[in-house]
Amino acid sequence: MNRKVLWVIIVGSLLLGWGGVFKYHSTKVQQRVRVEELVVLLSNDDVDVRLKATKALSCMRSAALEPAVPALLGALSDEHPGIRSLAVSILWRIGSFGKPEDTAVTTLVEYLDNQVPEARINGARALGRLGWRAEPAIPALTAARRHEDADMRAAAQYALSTIEASVQARITQNQNRRGATVKTRNCARMIVISPDREILMVKYETNESINPARPDLLTYWVTPGGGVDNGEGFEETAKRELEEETGIDVTGVCPWVWSREERLYDPNDWSELALYHERYFVTWLEVKPSTLRNRTCDEPIVALRWWSTDEMRSSEEVFLPPGFPDLVEPILSGEVPSMPVMLEVSGDGKE
């Protein structure tokens, strides 16, 4: 082939490629500008203009709508029911694509305390629409279920029921995708902190490792806790298990601080794996008990002990979840996260 012709082909191909890149970039810029224009219109005094802007946003790609989230959250309290409904639908769609549900959940939780009744109610309903992505909002919705406004209580109950059902459905779907036996084990644990900033831990010794990724993990320390019984709430389970395993009886609200998911063997059937869905709660004791007692008879618990985080870090023992001393350090000072934190599954329990 003639060298000149070859160069023409190469240069032409490069120009076509760069043309596609520039066109894609140009389209993204145009979309961003369009979203910014529509966001401005959402604050227009004319309700018809706001409605048209919301409808236009609802027709755009979810990936382009992230800059509109704050304005859409504000639209939840708009006087027009159609605008409120569209705003909820768009927020749900953005969350469904994983961007940016954290921002949406945080802001919607703040809306639960809004002075405008309709804004509170729409905030709760929008959280329900987000499904399992709004799981961190469960503590705030549980509190809202005791609101003096009956409509707010109903909206909070709807959101709680929807989120819990979505969480369970997601767990089942994840298991099906992995081809595993569909089995879920809901668990709850209690972080117990003494007045001198020590944490109560329970030591397990087993003949077989519960963790398929750690066949050598036969001895470890965890916070008191266990499986959720039918009809029982997570916090209720954490309190019951704490009393059964240590003799400590706590009352009042215990903040939910962490969530965690991990595939482990089912202690009731070691031949099967189960997806453990754990929630961690925390309680601060005013008086450190002089004695501890474990009255469970079917648990491989061999010791109960109060540990400081410094002792944990210098010990050769394994503490779960992984990185526990550093994770719990802020909580020792009373720094409770505004919403539960989802912990990563990794490591061997020590830093």
N, C-alpha and C positions, 0 to 999 in steps of 0.2 A: 504493500500500500504506500502511495506517495506520502512522504514525510509531512508535506504541507497540509494534505487532507487529514492526516492523523492529528496534527495539532489543532486543526479547526474542530474536529470531533471532541477532543479533550476539553478545549476551552468552552465549547458549547455546552458540554455536560456540566462543567463547573458552574457556568452561568445559570443553567436551569436549576441546579441544586441550591445555589445561593438565593435564587429567586424564590424558591419554595420556603426557605428559612425566613427571608424578609417578609413574605406574605403571611406566614404563621405569626411572626412577631407583630406585624402590623395589625392582624386580627385581634391578638391579645390586647394590644394597646387600645384599640377601638372599643373592645368590650369593657376594659377597665374605665375608660372615659365615660362610656354609656352608663355603667353602674353608678359612677360618681354623680352624673347628671340626675339619674333617677332617685338617688338618695336625697339630693337637695329637694326634689319635688315631694318627697314624703313629708316634709315639714310645711308644705304650702297650705295657706288658709282655706283654699277651695277643696272641699271634700272630693269632688269629681276628679280633680287633678291628682290627689293622693291615691285615689282608687285606681286610676289609669297607670300611675307609676308602679303601684304594687303589682298590678296585673302584668305589666311589662317585665318586672323582675322575676315573676313566677315563670316566665317563658325562657329565661336565660339559663345557661349551663351552671350547674351547682358549683363547679370549680371557680367560676368567675365571681361568685356572690359573697365571698368572705368579707370584703370591705363593707358590705351592706348590713352585716349582722347587728351592729349597735342600733342602726336606724330601724331595722326590722323588729328588734326587741322593744323599741319605743312604740312601734306601731301596734303592739299587743294591747295597748290601752287607748287606741284610736276610737273615736265616737262611732265610726261606721263598722257594723258587724262584718261586712264583706272584707274590709281591710284587715281586721283582726284575724279572720279565718285564713285569708291568704298568707298573712305573716307567719302564722303558726305552721301552715303547710310548707312554706319555703324553708323555715328554720328546721323543720323535721327532715326535709329533703337534703339540706346541707349536712345535717348530722348523719344521715344515712350513708353519706359518702365519706364520713370520717373527718370532715373539715367544716368548721372548727367546733366540734361539740363541747369541748372543754370550756371555751368562752361562752357558748350559749347556756350551758348548765349553770355556770357560775353566776351569770347575769340573771337568769331566770330564778335562781334561788333568792337573789336579792329582791326580785319582784314580789316574792311571797310576803314581804313586809311592807309593800307599797301602801300608801294611805288611800289610794283609789281602789274601791272594792273590785271593780271590773279588771283592773290591772293585776291584782293578786290572783283572781280566779283564772284569768287567761294565762298567767305565768305557770300556775299549777297544771292546767290542761296541756300547755306546751311541753312541760316536762314529761307528762304522760306520753305525748306523741313521740318523744325521743327514745322511748323504750329503754333497753338495757344500757344505753349510753348515759342515761340519767341516774344510774344506780347510786352515784355519790350524793344525790339529792334526797335520798330516802330519809336521813335524820331530820332534815328541814321539813319535809312533807309530813313526817310523823308528828312533828310539833304542830304543823298547820292543821292537822286533823282535830286538834283541840281548840281551834279558833272559835270565837264567839259568833261569827257569821256562819249560818248553816250552809249557805251556798259554797263558801270557802272550804268548809269541812268536807262537803260532797266532792268538790273538785280535787282536794288533796287525797281523798280515799280512792277516787278514780285513778289518779296518777300512780299511787302506790300499787294498786292492784295490777295496773297495766305494766309498770316497770318490773315488778316481781315476776309476772308471767313471761315477760320478754327475756328476763335474765335466765329463767329455767329453759325457755325455748332455745336460746342461744347455746346454752351448755349442751343440750341434746343434739343440736345441729353440728356443733364442733365435734362431738363424739362420733356422729354418723359419718362425717367427712373423713375421720381418721380410720374408719372401719372397725372401731372398737365396740365392745358390748355397751349398749346405752345404759349407763349407770352413773348416778350423781350422788355425792355424799356432801350434804350441807353441814358445815361445822361452825362453831363459834368459840372464841377464846377470850379470856380476860387477862389484861395486863394489870397486875395488882402492885401498887406502889406504896411503900411504907413511908412514915414521916421522915426517916433518914435516907430517903432516895434509893432504897433497895427494891429489887423486883423479885416477886415470888415465882420460882420456876419448879417444874415437875420433871423428874428424871425417868426416862423409859429405858428398859432393857428388853430386847426381843431376840428370839432365836433366828428369825428371818428379817431381812430388811423390808420395810414398807415401801421403800423408794427403789423402783426398778433401775434408776440411773445411779444409785449408790448401794450396790449389794453389800458393801462393807459397813453400812450405817446401821449398827445394832444398838448403839447407846447414844442418847442425845437428851438435851433439855429443851422443854417448851413451856409456854405459859399454860395454866390450867384451862381445860376446855374439852369439847367432844362433839359428837353428832347431834344434829337437831332432830327431835322427835316429831312425829306427825302432829300438826296443829299447834306447834310451838314456834315462837318467834326466836330470832337469832340472839337478841339480847337476853331474853328469858333463858335460853339454853346456856349462855355464858355464865349467868348467875347460878343456875342449877348445878352445872358442872363444877364451878368453883366451890360451892358448898359441899358437894359430894367428895371432891378430891382433896380439899384442904380443911373443911370445917368452917370456912369464913362465909358469913351470910351478909350480902350487901343489898341495900335498897336504893331507891332513887334512880335517876337517869345516869347511865354510863355511856359516855361519848363513843361513837363508832369511829375509829381512827384509820384502820387499814382494811384492805381486801386482798385476797390472794387466791390464785387457782393453780392447781398442780395435779398431775396424774400420778396416783399412788395405788398400791394394792389395797383392796378392801379387807379390813381386819376380820370381817365376818366370812370372807371367802377369799383366801389368799391366791386362788387360781385366777382371779379376775382383777382387772384394773378399774379404778373408779376416778372420776374427775372430782377432786375435792374443791369445794367452793367455800372458802373460809372468810369470816369477818372477825376482826379484832376490836374489842372494846377496852376501855380503861377505867379504873377506879382508884381513887386515892384514899388510903386509910388514915383516920385521925389517930388511931392507936395501933401499934404493931402487936398482933396476937402473941401471947407467951407460948402457946402450943399449937401445933398443926396436926391434923389427923386425916388419913385417907380411908374412907369407908367403901371404896369400890372394890369389888372382888373379881372383876373380869378384865382389869386393866393391868398391863405389865409395868406398873409404877413401883419404883424401888426407893425413891427418895423425894423429899420436899426440902427446898432450901431458899433462903433469901440471898440474892446476889447483887453486888454493885456492878456497874458497867466496867469499872477498872478491873475488878476481879475476873469478869468474863473475858476481857481482852488478854489478860495474862495467863488464863487457864488453857489447858490442852483439851478441855471438854468441847463438845459440839453444841451450839445453841441455834435453835431455829425460831423464826425464819432466818435465812442467811443474812449476816450483817446486823443481827439483832441489837448489839450494844449501841451502834451508831444510830440505828433507826429509832430507838427508844429514848435517846439522850434528850432531844427537845421536849418530849412529853414529860420527862422528869421535872422540868421547870414549868410545867403547866401550859406549854405551847401546843394546843390541840389544833390540828388542821381544820379549816373551815368546812372541808368536805373530805370524806375518806380517801386515802391514797391507795392506789393499786400497786402492790409490791411486785417486783420482778422475781421470777423463779430462776435462781442460779446459785452457784457456789456450793460450799460444803458446810455452811453454818458458821464459819469463822472468817474474819477479815484477812 
